[in-house]
């Protein structure tokens, strides 16, 4: 059985730690409605796709934090599933 490369494992721990922090402090973050990147509340536009539309709901932030916790590869514009606002 192959072992996971050290850099990959380190990055997975880093992503998990960041996701846990975002989940615990969801009120400090918001989620881009275009690419689902997590950004600070004070960010005027998304640093990834330059959108200016955000989900401010802390439950959305927590959901994205939980999804990305188990993902080593980053979610980027055009790859992440979209949320339907109704």
Secondary structure, 3 states (H helix, E strand, C coil): CCCCCHHHHHHHHHHHHHHHHHHHCHHHEEEECCCCCEEECCCCCCCCCCCCCEECCHHHHHHHHHHHHCCCCCCCCCCCCCCCCC
